[in-house]
Amino acid sequence: MKKNNKIEENDRIELLKLAIWFNLFIGIYNLYIFNEMNSLFHLVLGSANVGVWVFFREKYLNFSLSTLFGTSKGNKIEEK
């Protein structure tokens, strides 16, 4: 029974990761629609969707700018 719960937990995390990426793409699309139609609703909705990706990417996706550029919080690049 514990193994089944672990599988369900992994499936839940994978679905959450997909939902976070989906929010990014829908947010960019809504910002595009805002640009074309000047709809304040699409600006708010697009900003909220992109915000979900920004605030949850490090926790669930292990995707951050520091890992992308090879630096971490503890390791600073030494200048000579």
mmCIF file of the N, C-alpha and C atoms, coordinates in Angstrom:
data_MODEL
# 
_entry.id   MODEL 
# 
loop_
_atom_site.group_PDB 
_atom_site.id 
_atom_site.type_symbol 
_atom_site.label_atom_id 
_atom_site.label_alt_id 
_atom_site.label_comp_id 
_atom_site.label_asym_id 
_atom_site.label_entity_id 
_atom_site.label_seq_id 
_atom_site.pdbx_PDB_ins_code 
_atom_site.Cartn_x 
_atom_site.Cartn_y 
_atom_site.Cartn_z 
_atom_site.occupancy 
_atom_site.B_iso_or_equiv 
_atom_site.pdbx_formal_charge 
_atom_site.auth_seq_id 
_atom_site.auth_comp_id 
_atom_site.auth_asym_id 
_atom_site.auth_atom_id 
_atom_site.pdbx_PDB_model_num 
ATOM 1   N N  . MET A 1 1  ? 0.813  -1.189 0.000   1.00 0.00 ? 1  MET A N  1 
ATOM 2   C CA . MET A 1 1  ? 0.000  0.000  0.000   1.00 0.00 ? 1  MET A CA 1 
ATOM 3   C C  . MET A 1 1  ? 0.863  1.262  0.000   1.00 0.00 ? 1  MET A C  1 
ATOM 4   N N  . LYS A 1 2  ? 1.986  1.234  0.670   1.00 0.00 ? 2  LYS A N  1 
ATOM 5   C CA . LYS A 1 2  ? 2.862  2.398  0.681   1.00 0.00 ? 2  LYS A CA 1 
ATOM 6   C C  . LYS A 1 2  ? 3.460  2.641  -0.696  1.00 0.00 ? 2  LYS A C  1 
ATOM 7   N N  . LYS A 1 3  ? 3.744  1.577  -1.439  1.00 0.00 ? 3  LYS A N  1 
ATOM 8   C CA . LYS A 1 3  ? 4.297  1.734  -2.776  1.00 0.00 ? 3  LYS A CA 1 
ATOM 9   C C  . LYS A 1 3  ? 3.279  2.429  -3.683  1.00 0.00 ? 3  LYS A C  1 
ATOM 10  N N  . ASN A 1 4  ? 2.016  2.075  -3.560  1.00 0.00 ? 4  ASN A N  1 
ATOM 11  C CA . ASN A 1 4  ? 0.962  2.699  -4.358  1.00 0.00 ? 4  ASN A CA 1 
ATOM 12  C C  . ASN A 1 4  ? 0.846  4.190  -4.040  1.00 0.00 ? 4  ASN A C  1 
ATOM 13  N N  . ASN A 1 5  ? 0.977  4.548  -2.770  1.00 0.00 ? 5  ASN A N  1 
ATOM 14  C CA . ASN A 1 5  ? 0.928  5.961  -2.389  1.00 0.00 ? 5  ASN A CA 1 
ATOM 15  C C  . ASN A 1 5  ? 2.106  6.728  -2.976  1.00 0.00 ? 5  ASN A C  1 
ATOM 16  N N  . LYS A 1 6  ? 3.271  6.075  -3.038  1.00 0.00 ? 6  LYS A N  1 
ATOM 17  C CA . LYS A 1 6  ? 4.456  6.711  -3.607  1.00 0.00 ? 6  LYS A CA 1 
ATOM 18  C C  . LYS A 1 6  ? 4.260  6.953  -5.095  1.00 0.00 ? 6  LYS A C  1 
ATOM 19  N N  . ILE A 1 7  ? 3.660  6.000  -5.790  1.00 0.00 ? 7  ILE A N  1 
ATOM 20  C CA . ILE A 1 7  ? 3.398  6.171  -7.211  1.00 0.00 ? 7  ILE A CA 1 
ATOM 21  C C  . ILE A 1 7  ? 2.393  7.295  -7.429  1.00 0.00 ? 7  ILE A C  1 
ATOM 22  N N  . GLU A 1 8  ? 1.362  7.338  -6.621  1.00 0.00 ? 8  GLU A N  1 
ATOM 23  C CA . GLU A 1 8  ? 0.383  8.410  -6.744  1.00 0.00 ? 8  GLU A CA 1 
ATOM 24  C C  . GLU A 1 8  ? 1.022  9.765  -6.453  1.00 0.00 ? 8  GLU A C  1 
ATOM 25  N N  . GLU A 1 9  ? 1.938  9.823  -5.502  1.00 0.00 ? 9  GLU A N  1 
ATOM 26  C CA . GLU A 1 9  ? 2.631  11.072 -5.180  1.00 0.00 ? 9  GLU A CA 1 
ATOM 27  C C  . GLU A 1 9  ? 3.487  11.515 -6.373  1.00 0.00 ? 9  GLU A C  1 
ATOM 28  N N  . ASN A 1 10 ? 4.194  10.569 -7.015  1.00 0.00 ? 10 ASN A N  1 
ATOM 29  C CA . ASN A 1 10 ? 5.003  10.908 -8.184  1.00 0.00 ? 10 ASN A CA 1 
ATOM 30  C C  . ASN A 1 10 ? 4.131  11.392 -9.335  1.00 0.00 ? 10 ASN A C  1 
ATOM 31  N N  . ASP A 1 11 ? 2.984  10.748 -9.538  1.00 0.00 ? 11 ASP A N  1 
ATOM 32  C CA . ASP A 1 11 ? 2.067  11.187 -10.584 1.00 0.00 ? 11 ASP A CA 1 
ATOM 33  C C  . ASP A 1 11 ? 1.527  12.583 -10.300 1.00 0.00 ? 11 ASP A C  1 
ATOM 34  N N  . ARG A 1 12 ? 1.232  12.848 -9.046  1.00 0.00 ? 12 ARG A N  1 
ATOM 35  C CA . ARG A 1 12 ? 0.727  14.165 -8.662  1.00 0.00 ? 12 ARG A CA 1 
ATOM 36  C C  . ARG A 1 12 ? 1.769  15.244 -8.927  1.00 0.00 ? 12 ARG A C  1 
ATOM 37  N N  . ILE A 1 13 ? 3.019  14.963 -8.612  1.00 0.00 ? 13 ILE A N  1 
ATOM 38  C CA . ILE A 1 13 ? 4.092  15.938 -8.825  1.00 0.00 ? 13 ILE A CA 1 
ATOM 39  C C  . ILE A 1 13 ? 4.315  16.166 -10.321 1.00 0.00 ? 13 ILE A C  1 
ATOM 40  N N  . GLU A 1 14 ? 4.256  15.089 -11.123 1.00 0.00 ? 14 GLU A N  1 
ATOM 41  C CA . GLU A 1 14 ? 4.419  15.243 -12.567 1.00 0.00 ? 14 GLU A CA 1 
ATOM 42  C C  . GLU A 1 14 ? 3.290  16.082 -13.168 1.00 0.00 ? 14 GLU A C  1 
ATOM 43  N N  . LEU A 1 15 ? 2.071  15.855 -12.720 1.00 0.00 ? 15 LEU A N  1 
ATOM 44  C CA . LEU A 1 15 ? 0.943  16.659 -13.207 1.00 0.00 ? 15 LEU A CA 1 
ATOM 45  C C  . LEU A 1 15 ? 1.081  18.115 -12.780 1.00 0.00 ? 15 LEU A C  1 
ATOM 46  N N  . LEU A 1 16 ? 1.601  18.338 -11.588 1.00 0.00 ? 16 LEU A N  1 
ATOM 47  C CA . LEU A 1 16 ? 1.822  19.698 -11.113 1.00 0.00 ? 16 LEU A CA 1 
ATOM 48  C C  . LEU A 1 16 ? 2.886  20.404 -11.956 1.00 0.00 ? 16 LEU A C  1 
ATOM 49  N N  . LYS A 1 17 ? 3.935  19.677 -12.319 1.00 0.00 ? 17 LYS A N  1 
ATOM 50  C CA . LYS A 1 17 ? 4.968  20.247 -13.186 1.00 0.00 ? 17 LYS A CA 1 
ATOM 51  C C  . LYS A 1 17 ? 4.398  20.636 -14.539 1.00 0.00 ? 17 LYS A C  1 
ATOM 52  N N  . LEU A 1 18 ? 3.562  19.764 -15.106 1.00 0.00 ? 18 LEU A N  1 
ATOM 53  C CA . LEU A 1 18 ? 2.937  20.080 -16.389 1.00 0.00 ? 18 LEU A CA 1 
ATOM 54  C C  . LEU A 1 18 ? 2.011  21.287 -16.275 1.00 0.00 ? 18 LEU A C  1 
ATOM 55  N N  . ALA A 1 19 ? 1.291  21.388 -15.178 1.00 0.00 ? 19 ALA A N  1 
ATOM 56  C CA . ALA A 1 19 ? 0.390  22.520 -14.978 1.00 0.00 ? 19 ALA A CA 1 
ATOM 57  C C  . ALA A 1 19 ? 1.162  23.831 -14.851 1.00 0.00 ? 19 ALA A C  1 
ATOM 58  N N  . ILE A 1 20 ? 2.332  23.791 -14.236 1.00 0.00 ? 20 ILE A N  1 
ATOM 59  C CA . ILE A 1 20 ? 3.147  24.992 -14.101 1.00 0.00 ? 20 ILE A CA 1 
ATOM 60  C C  . ILE A 1 20 ? 3.647  25.461 -15.469 1.00 0.00 ? 20 ILE A C  1 
ATOM 61  N N  . TRP A 1 21 ? 4.133  24.529 -16.303 1.00 0.00 ? 21 TRP A N  1 
ATOM 62  C CA . TRP A 1 21 ? 4.566  24.894 -17.654 1.00 0.00 ? 21 TRP A CA 1 
ATOM 63  C C  . TRP A 1 21 ? 3.392  25.382 -18.498 1.00 0.00 ? 21 TRP A C  1 
ATOM 64  N N  . PHE A 1 22 ? 2.230  24.746 -18.331 1.00 0.00 ? 22 PHE A N  1 
ATOM 65  C CA . PHE A 1 22 ? 1.030  25.163 -19.052 1.00 0.00 ? 22 PHE A CA 1 
ATOM 66  C C  . PHE A 1 22 ? 0.659  26.602 -18.683 1.00 0.00 ? 22 PHE A C  1 
ATOM 67  N N  . ASN A 1 23 ? 0.798  26.954 -17.415 1.00 0.00 ? 23 ASN A N  1 
ATOM 68  C CA . ASN A 1 23 ? 0.522  28.320 -16.971 1.00 0.00 ? 23 ASN A CA 1 
ATOM 69  C C  . ASN A 1 23 ? 1.442  29.318 -17.663 1.00 0.00 ? 23 ASN A C  1 
ATOM 70  N N  . LEU A 1 24 ? 2.703  28.962 -17.856 1.00 0.00 ? 24 LEU A N  1 
ATOM 71  C CA . LEU A 1 24 ? 3.633  29.859 -18.541 1.00 0.00 ? 24 LEU A CA 1 
ATOM 72  C C  . LEU A 1 24 ? 3.174  30.109 -19.970 1.00 0.00 ? 24 LEU A C  1 
ATOM 73  N N  . PHE A 1 25 ? 2.861  29.052 -20.700 1.00 0.00 ? 25 PHE A N  1 
ATOM 74  C CA . PHE A 1 25 ? 2.479  29.204 -22.103 1.00 0.00 ? 25 PHE A CA 1 
ATOM 75  C C  . PHE A 1 25 ? 1.148  29.947 -22.253 1.00 0.00 ? 25 PHE A C  1 
ATOM 76  N N  . ILE A 1 26 ? 0.189  29.647 -21.407 1.00 0.00 ? 26 ILE A N  1 
ATOM 77  C CA . ILE A 1 26 ? -1.092 30.351 -21.455 1.00 0.00 ? 26 ILE A CA 1 
ATOM 78  C C  . ILE A 1 26 ? -0.903 31.819 -21.061 1.00 0.00 ? 26 ILE A C  1 
ATOM 79  N N  . GLY A 1 27 ? -0.017 32.076 -20.106 1.00 0.00 ? 27 GLY A N  1 
ATOM 80  C CA . GLY A 1 27 ? 0.258  33.452 -19.706 1.00 0.00 ? 27 GLY A CA 1 
ATOM 81  C C  . GLY A 1 27 ? 0.864  34.270 -20.831 1.00 0.00 ? 27 GLY A C  1 
ATOM 82  N N  . ILE A 1 28 ? 1.810  33.675 -21.549 1.00 0.00 ? 28 ILE A N  1 
ATOM 83  C CA . ILE A 1 28 ? 2.418  34.382 -22.687 1.00 0.00 ? 28 ILE A CA 1 
ATOM 84  C C  . ILE A 1 28 ? 1.371  34.643 -23.764 1.00 0.00 ? 28 ILE A C  1 
ATOM 85  N N  . TYR A 1 29 ? 0.506  33.660 -24.015 1.00 0.00 ? 29 TYR A N  1 
ATOM 86  C CA . TYR A 1 29 ? -0.560 33.840 -24.993 1.00 0.00 ? 29 TYR A CA 1 
ATOM 87  C C  . TYR A 1 29 ? -1.516 34.959 -24.563 1.00 0.00 ? 29 TYR A C  1 
ATOM 88  N N  . ASN A 1 30 ? -1.882 34.996 -23.293 1.00 0.00 ? 30 ASN A N  1 
ATOM 89  C CA . ASN A 1 30 ? -2.773 36.048 -22.807 1.00 0.00 ? 30 ASN A CA 1 
ATOM 90  C C  . ASN A 1 30 ? -2.126 37.425 -22.908 1.00 0.00 ? 30 ASN A C  1 
ATOM 91  N N  . LEU A 1 31 ? -0.829 37.508 -22.683 1.00 0.00 ? 31 LEU A N  1 
ATOM 92  C CA . LEU A 1 31 ? -0.139 38.789 -22.844 1.00 0.00 ? 31 LEU A CA 1 
ATOM 93  C C  . LEU A 1 31 ? -0.119 39.216 -24.315 1.00 0.00 ? 31 LEU A C  1 
ATOM 94  N N  . TYR A 1 32 ? -0.007 38.244 -25.209 1.00 0.00 ? 32 TYR A N  1 
ATOM 95  C CA . TYR A 1 32 ? -0.087 38.543 -26.637 1.00 0.00 ? 32 TYR A CA 1 
ATOM 96  C C  . TYR A 1 32 ? -1.483 39.071 -26.992 1.00 0.00 ? 32 TYR A C  1 
ATOM 97  N N  . ILE A 1 33 ? -2.519 38.427 -26.469 1.00 0.00 ? 33 ILE A N  1 
ATOM 98  C CA . ILE A 1 33 ? -3.887 38.875 -26.726 1.00 0.00 ? 33 ILE A CA 1 
ATOM 99  C C  . ILE A 1 33 ? -4.101 40.280 -26.157 1.00 0.00 ? 33 ILE A C  1 
ATOM 100 N N  . PHE A 1 34 ? -3.522 40.554 -24.985 1.00 0.00 ? 34 PHE A N  1 
ATOM 101 C CA . PHE A 1 34 ? -3.600 41.910 -24.424 1.00 0.00 ? 34 PHE A CA 1 
ATOM 102 C C  . PHE A 1 34 ? -2.982 42.923 -25.379 1.00 0.00 ? 34 PHE A C  1 
ATOM 103 N N  . ASN A 1 35 ? -1.858 42.563 -25.972 1.00 0.00 ? 35 ASN A N  1 
ATOM 104 C CA . ASN A 1 35 ? -1.173 43.455 -26.900 1.00 0.00 ? 35 ASN A CA 1 
ATOM 105 C C  . ASN A 1 35 ? -2.023 43.728 -28.138 1.00 0.00 ? 35 ASN A C  1 
ATOM 106 N N  . GLU A 1 36 ? -2.739 42.716 -28.610 1.00 0.00 ? 36 GLU A N  1 
ATOM 107 C CA . GLU A 1 36 ? -3.539 42.868 -29.815 1.00 0.00 ? 36 GLU A CA 1 
ATOM 108 C C  . GLU A 1 36 ? -4.867 43.577 -29.562 1.00 0.00 ? 36 GLU A C  1 
ATOM 109 N N  . MET A 1 37 ? -5.517 43.276 -28.431 1.00 0.00 ? 37 MET A N  1 
ATOM 110 C CA . MET A 1 37 ? -6.872 43.778 -28.190 1.00 0.00 ? 37 MET A CA 1 
ATOM 111 C C  . MET A 1 37 ? -6.949 44.878 -27.132 1.00 0.00 ? 37 MET A C  1 
ATOM 112 N N  . ASN A 1 38 ? -5.859 45.165 -26.444 1.00 0.00 ? 38 ASN A N  1 
ATOM 113 C CA . ASN A 1 38 ? -5.846 46.129 -25.338 1.00 0.00 ? 38 ASN A CA 1 
ATOM 114 C C  . ASN A 1 38 ? -6.880 45.776 -24.268 1.00 0.00 ? 38 ASN A C  1 
ATOM 115 N N  . SER A 1 39 ? -6.964 44.494 -23.957 1.00 0.00 ? 39 SER A N  1 
ATOM 116 C CA . SER A 1 39 ? -7.922 44.010 -22.972 1.00 0.00 ? 39 SER A CA 1 
ATOM 117 C C  . SER A 1 39 ? -7.242 43.909 -21.612 1.00 0.00 ? 39 SER A C  1 
ATOM 118 N N  . LEU A 1 40 ? -7.716 44.684 -20.670 1.00 0.00 ? 40 LEU A N  1 
ATOM 119 C CA . LEU A 1 40 ? -7.141 44.670 -19.329 1.00 0.00 ? 40 LEU A CA 1 
ATOM 120 C C  . LEU A 1 40 ? -7.295 43.304 -18.677 1.00 0.00 ? 40 LEU A C  1 
ATOM 121 N N  . PHE A 1 41 ? -8.380 42.617 -18.965 1.00 0.00 ? 41 PHE A N  1 
ATOM 122 C CA . PHE A 1 41 ? -8.603 41.269 -18.435 1.00 0.00 ? 41 PHE A CA 1 
ATOM 123 C C  . PHE A 1 41 ? -7.475 40.331 -18.824 1.00 0.00 ? 41 PHE A C  1 
ATOM 124 N N  . HIS A 1 42 ? -7.045 40.379 -20.102 1.00 0.00 ? 42 HIS A N  1 
ATOM 125 C CA . HIS A 1 42 ? -5.977 39.493 -20.550 1.00 0.00 ? 42 HIS A CA 1 
ATOM 126 C C  . HIS A 1 42 ? -4.632 39.872 -19.931 1.00 0.00 ? 42 HIS A C  1 
ATOM 127 N N  . LEU A 1 43 ? -4.426 41.145 -19.641 1.00 0.00 ? 43 LEU A N  1 
ATOM 128 C CA . LEU A 1 43 ? -3.200 41.558 -18.959 1.00 0.00 ? 43 LEU A CA 1 
ATOM 129 C C  . LEU A 1 43 ? -3.138 40.961 -17.559 1.00 0.00 ? 43 LEU A C  1 
ATOM 130 N N  . VAL A 1 44 ? -4.222 41.079 -16.825 1.00 0.00 ? 44 VAL A N  1 
ATOM 131 C CA . VAL A 1 44 ? -4.258 40.546 -15.453 1.00 0.00 ? 44 VAL A CA 1 
ATOM 132 C C  . VAL A 1 44 ? -4.122 39.026 -15.467 1.00 0.00 ? 44 VAL A C  1 
ATOM 133 N N  . LEU A 1 45 ? -4.872 38.365 -16.341 1.00 0.00 ? 45 LEU A N  1 
ATOM 134 C CA . LEU A 1 45 ? -4.829 36.910 -16.414 1.00 0.00 ? 45 LEU A CA 1 
ATOM 135 C C  . LEU A 1 45 ? -3.455 36.408 -16.849 1.00 0.00 ? 45 LEU A C  1 
ATOM 136 N N  . GLY A 1 46 ? -2.868 37.045 -17.861 1.00 0.00 ? 46 GLY A N  1 
ATOM 137 C CA . GLY A 1 46 ? -1.540 36.648 -18.330 1.00 0.00 ? 46 GLY A CA 1 
ATOM 138 C C  . GLY A 1 46 ? -0.476 36.865 -17.274 1.00 0.00 ? 46 GLY A C  1 
ATOM 139 N N  . SER A 1 47 ? -0.565 37.977 -16.558 1.00 0.00 ? 47 SER A N  1 
ATOM 140 C CA . SER A 1 47 ? 0.405  38.254 -15.494 1.00 0.00 ? 47 SER A CA 1 
ATOM 141 C C  . SER A 1 47 ? 0.293  37.227 -14.370 1.00 0.00 ? 47 SER A C  1 
ATOM 142 N N  . ALA A 1 48 ? -0.928 36.849 -14.029 1.00 0.00 ? 48 ALA A N  1 
ATOM 143 C CA . ALA A 1 48 ? -1.122 35.843 -12.982 1.00 0.00 ? 48 ALA A CA 1 
ATOM 144 C C  . ALA A 1 48 ? -0.582 34.485 -13.426 1.00 0.00 ? 48 ALA A C  1 
ATOM 145 N N  . ASN A 1 49 ? -0.810 34.118 -14.679 1.00 0.00 ? 49 ASN A N  1 
ATOM 146 C CA . ASN A 1 49 ? -0.303 32.840 -15.181 1.00 0.00 ? 49 ASN A CA 1 
ATOM 147 C C  . ASN A 1 49 ? 1.220  32.798 -15.196 1.00 0.00 ? 49 ASN A C  1 
ATOM 148 N N  . VAL A 1 50 ? 1.842  33.851 -15.657 1.00 0.00 ? 50 VAL A N  1 
ATOM 149 C CA . VAL A 1 50 ? 3.313  33.896 -15.659 1.00 0.00 ? 50 VAL A CA 1 
ATOM 150 C C  . VAL A 1 50 ? 3.828  33.928 -14.225 1.00 0.00 ? 50 VAL A C  1 
ATOM 151 N N  . GLY A 1 51 ? 3.117  34.605 -13.338 1.00 0.00 ? 51 GLY A N  1 
ATOM 152 C CA . GLY A 1 51 ? 3.505  34.647 -11.925 1.00 0.00 ? 51 GLY A CA 1 
ATOM 153 C C  . GLY A 1 51 ? 3.506  33.276 -11.279 1.00 0.00 ? 51 GLY A C  1 
ATOM 154 N N  . VAL A 1 52 ? 2.562  32.425 -11.646 1.00 0.00 ? 52 VAL A N  1 
ATOM 155 C CA . VAL A 1 52 ? 2.550  31.050 -11.121 1.00 0.00 ? 52 VAL A CA 1 
ATOM 156 C C  . VAL A 1 52 ? 3.832  30.345 -11.509 1.00 0.00 ? 52 VAL A C  1 
ATOM 157 N N  . TRP A 1 53 ? 4.251  30.502 -12.755 1.00 0.00 ? 53 TRP A N  1 
ATOM 158 C CA . TRP A 1 53 ? 5.482  29.849 -13.197 1.00 0.00 ? 53 TRP A CA 1 
ATOM 159 C C  . TRP A 1 53 ? 6.695  30.419 -12.467 1.00 0.00 ? 53 TRP A C  1 
ATOM 160 N N  . VAL A 1 54 ? 6.743  31.746 -12.319 1.00 0.00 ? 54 VAL A N  1 
ATOM 161 C CA . VAL A 1 54 ? 7.889  32.395 -11.671 1.00 0.00 ? 54 VAL A CA 1 
ATOM 162 C C  . VAL A 1 54 ? 8.042  31.947 -10.226 1.00 0.00 ? 54 VAL A C  1 
ATOM 163 N N  . PHE A 1 55 ? 6.938  31.894 -9.486  1.00 0.00 ? 55 PHE A N  1 
ATOM 164 C CA . PHE A 1 55 ? 7.038  31.611 -8.059  1.00 0.00 ? 55 PHE A CA 1 
ATOM 165 C C  . PHE A 1 55 ? 7.129  30.129 -7.722  1.00 0.00 ? 55 PHE A C  1 
ATOM 166 N N  . PHE A 1 56 ? 6.735  29.242 -8.633  1.00 0.00 ? 56 PHE A N  1 
ATOM 167 C CA . PHE A 1 56 ? 6.780  27.814 -8.343  1.00 0.00 ? 56 PHE A CA 1 
ATOM 168 C C  . PHE A 1 56 ? 7.840  27.055 -9.131  1.00 0.00 ? 56 PHE A C  1 
ATOM 169 N N  . ARG A 1 57 ? 8.593  27.716 -10.006 1.00 0.00 ? 57 ARG A N  1 
ATOM 170 C CA . ARG A 1 57 ? 9.557  26.997 -10.836 1.00 0.00 ? 57 ARG A CA 1 
ATOM 171 C C  . ARG A 1 57 ? 10.697 26.390 -10.023 1.00 0.00 ? 57 ARG A C  1 
ATOM 172 N N  . GLU A 1 58 ? 11.206 27.072 -9.014  1.00 0.00 ? 58 GLU A N  1 
ATOM 173 C CA . GLU A 1 58 ? 12.317 26.530 -8.238  1.00 0.00 ? 58 GLU A CA 1 
ATOM 174 C C  . GLU A 1 58 ? 11.884 25.379 -7.348  1.00 0.00 ? 58 GLU A C  1 
ATOM 175 N N  . LYS A 1 59 ? 10.671 25.450 -6.824  1.00 0.00 ? 59 LYS A N  1 
ATOM 176 C CA . LYS A 1 59 ? 10.205 24.431 -5.897  1.00 0.00 ? 59 LYS A CA 1 
ATOM 177 C C  . LYS A 1 59 ? 9.888  23.115 -6.597  1.00 0.00 ? 59 LYS A C  1 
ATOM 178 N N  . TYR A 1 60 ? 9.199  23.187 -7.725  1.00 0.00 ? 60 TYR A N  1 
ATOM 179 C CA . TYR A 1 60 ? 8.741  21.961 -8.372  1.00 0.00 ? 60 TYR A CA 1 
ATOM 180 C C  . TYR A 1 60 ? 9.509  21.598 -9.632  1.00 0.00 ? 60 TYR A C  1 
ATOM 181 N N  . LEU A 1 61 ? 10.094 22.556 -10.317 1.00 0.00 ? 61 LEU A N  1 
ATOM 182 C CA . LEU A 1 61 ? 10.750 22.276 -11.582 1.00 0.00 ? 61 LEU A CA 1 
ATOM 183 C C  . LEU A 1 61 ? 12.267 22.190 -11.469 1.00 0.00 ? 61 LEU A C  1 
ATOM 184 N N  . ASN A 1 62 ? 12.826 22.627 -10.352 1.00 0.00 ? 62 ASN A N  1 
ATOM 185 C CA . ASN A 1 62 ? 14.276 22.719 -10.180 1.00 0.00 ? 62 ASN A CA 1 
ATOM 186 C C  . ASN A 1 62 ? 14.897 23.504 -11.334 1.00 0.00 ? 62 ASN A C  1 
ATOM 187 N N  . PHE A 1 63 ? 14.261 24.597 -11.675 1.00 0.00 ? 63 PHE A N  1 
ATOM 188 C CA . PHE A 1 63 ? 14.685 25.438 -12.787 1.00 0.00 ? 63 PHE A CA 1 
ATOM 189 C C  . PHE A 1 63 ? 14.838 26.858 -12.275 1.00 0.00 ? 63 PHE A C  1 
ATOM 190 N N  . SER A 1 64 ? 16.052 27.324 -12.215 1.00 0.00 ? 64 SER A N  1 
ATOM 191 C CA . SER A 1 64 ? 16.291 28.703 -11.802 1.00 0.00 ? 64 SER A CA 1 
ATOM 192 C C  . SER A 1 64 ? 17.446 29.270 -12.612 1.00 0.00 ? 64 SER A C  1 
ATOM 193 N N  . LEU A 1 65 ? 17.570 30.572 -12.600 1.00 0.00 ? 65 LEU A N  1 
ATOM 194 C CA . LEU A 1 65 ? 18.634 31.205 -13.366 1.00 0.00 ? 65 LEU A CA 1 
ATOM 195 C C  . LEU A 1 65 ? 20.011 30.864 -12.808 1.00 0.00 ? 65 LEU A C  1 
ATOM 196 N N  . SER A 1 66 ? 20.099 30.650 -11.503 1.00 0.00 ? 66 SER A N  1 
ATOM 197 C CA . SER A 1 66 ? 21.396 30.317 -10.924 1.00 0.00 ? 66 SER A CA 1 
ATOM 198 C C  . SER A 1 66 ? 21.878 28.943 -11.391 1.00 0.00 ? 66 SER A C  1 
ATOM 199 N N  . THR A 1 67 ? 20.973 27.971 -11.520 1.00 0.00 ? 67 THR A N  1 
ATOM 200 C CA . THR A 1 67 ? 21.391 26.663 -12.029 1.00 0.00 ? 67 THR A CA 1 
ATOM 201 C C  . THR A 1 67 ? 21.618 26.716 -13.528 1.00 0.00 ? 67 THR A C  1 
ATOM 202 N N  . LEU A 1 68 ? 20.908 27.603 -14.221 1.00 0.00 ? 68 LEU A N  1 
ATOM 203 C CA . LEU A 1 68 ? 21.058 27.733 -15.661 1.00 0.00 ? 68 LEU A CA 1 
ATOM 204 C C  . LEU A 1 68 ? 22.436 28.272 -16.022 1.00 0.00 ? 68 LEU A C  1 
ATOM 205 N N  . PHE A 1 69 ? 22.943 29.235 -15.227 1.00 0.00 ? 69 PHE A N  1 
ATOM 206 C CA . PHE A 1 69 ? 24.239 29.830 -15.506 1.00 0.00 ? 69 PHE A CA 1 
ATOM 207 C C  . PHE A 1 69 ? 25.376 29.193 -14.724 1.00 0.00 ? 69 PHE A C  1 
ATOM 208 N N  . GLY A 1 70 ? 25.091 28.153 -13.958 1.00 0.00 ? 70 GLY A N  1 
ATOM 209 C CA . GLY A 1 70 ? 26.144 27.417 -13.272 1.00 0.00 ? 70 GLY A CA 1 
ATOM 210 C C  . GLY A 1 70 ? 26.613 28.025 -11.969 1.00 0.00 ? 70 GLY A C  1 
ATOM 211 N N  . THR A 1 71 ? 25.885 28.952 -11.414 1.00 0.00 ? 71 THR A N  1 
ATOM 212 C CA . THR A 1 71 ? 26.254 29.521 -10.125 1.00 0.00 ? 71 THR A CA 1 
ATOM 213 C C  . THR A 1 71 ? 25.212 29.119 -9.103  1.00 0.00 ? 71 THR A C  1 
ATOM 214 N N  . SER A 1 72 ? 25.609 29.129 -7.862  1.00 0.00 ? 72 SER A N  1 
ATOM 215 C CA . SER A 1 72 ? 24.662 28.838 -6.793  1.00 0.00 ? 72 SER A CA 1 
ATOM 216 C C  . SER A 1 72 ? 24.757 29.932 -5.750  1.00 0.00 ? 72 SER A C  1 
ATOM 217 N N  . LYS A 1 73 ? 23.868 29.906 -4.793  1.00 0.00 ? 73 LYS A N  1 
ATOM 218 C CA . LYS A 1 73 ? 23.833 30.951 -3.771  1.00 0.00 ? 73 LYS A CA 1 
ATOM 219 C C  . LYS A 1 73 ? 25.094 30.933 -2.911  1.00 0.00 ? 73 LYS A C  1 
ATOM 220 N N  . GLY A 1 74 ? 25.618 29.760 -2.641  1.00 0.00 ? 74 GLY A N  1 
ATOM 221 C CA . GLY A 1 74 ? 26.778 29.641 -1.782  1.00 0.00 ? 74 GLY A CA 1 
ATOM 222 C C  . GLY A 1 74 ? 28.085 29.877 -2.502  1.00 0.00 ? 74 GLY A C  1 
ATOM 223 N N  . ASN A 1 75 ? 28.129 29.580 -3.784  1.00 0.00 ? 75 ASN A N  1 
ATOM 224 C CA . ASN A 1 75 ? 29.359 29.698 -4.554  1.00 0.00 ? 75 ASN A CA 1 
ATOM 225 C C  . ASN A 1 75 ? 29.352 30.987 -5.362  1.00 0.00 ? 75 ASN A C  1 
ATOM 226 N N  . LYS A 1 76 ? 30.258 31.875 -5.020  1.00 0.00 ? 76 LYS A N  1 
ATOM 227 C CA . LYS A 1 76 ? 30.392 33.115 -5.765  1.00 0.00 ? 76 LYS A CA 1 
ATOM 228 C C  . LYS A 1 76 ? 31.605 33.006 -6.665  1.00 0.00 ? 76 LYS A C  1 
ATOM 229 N N  . ILE A 1 77 ? 31.509 33.591 -7.820  1.00 0.00 ? 77 ILE A N  1 
ATOM 230 C CA . ILE A 1 77 ? 32.622 33.563 -8.748  1.00 0.00 ? 77 ILE A CA 1 
ATOM 231 C C  . ILE A 1 77 ? 33.687 34.532 -8.273  1.00 0.00 ? 77 ILE A C  1 
ATOM 232 N N  . GLU A 1 78 ? 34.894 34.022 -8.166  1.00 0.00 ? 78 GLU A N  1 
ATOM 233 C CA . GLU A 1 78 ? 35.984 34.858 -7.681  1.00 0.00 ? 78 GLU A CA 1 
ATOM 234 C C  . GLU A 1 78 ? 36.539 35.683 -8.825  1.00 0.00 ? 78 GLU A C  1 
ATOM 235 N N  . GLU A 1 79 ? 36.728 36.960 -8.574  1.00 0.00 ? 79 GLU A N  1 
ATOM 236 C CA . GLU A 1 79 ? 37.298 37.845 -9.566  1.00 0.00 ? 79 GLU A CA 1 
ATOM 237 C C  . GLU A 1 79 ? 38.792 37.996 -9.297  1.00 0.00 ? 79 GLU A C  1 
ATOM 238 N N  . LYS A 1 80 ? 39.565 38.000 -10.350 1.00 0.00 ? 80 LYS A N  1 
ATOM 239 C CA . LYS A 1 80 ? 41.034 38.144 -10.210 1.00 0.00 ? 80 LYS A CA 1 
ATOM 240 C C  . LYS A 1 80 ? 41.474 39.464 -10.750 1.00 0.00 ? 80 LYS A C  1 
# 
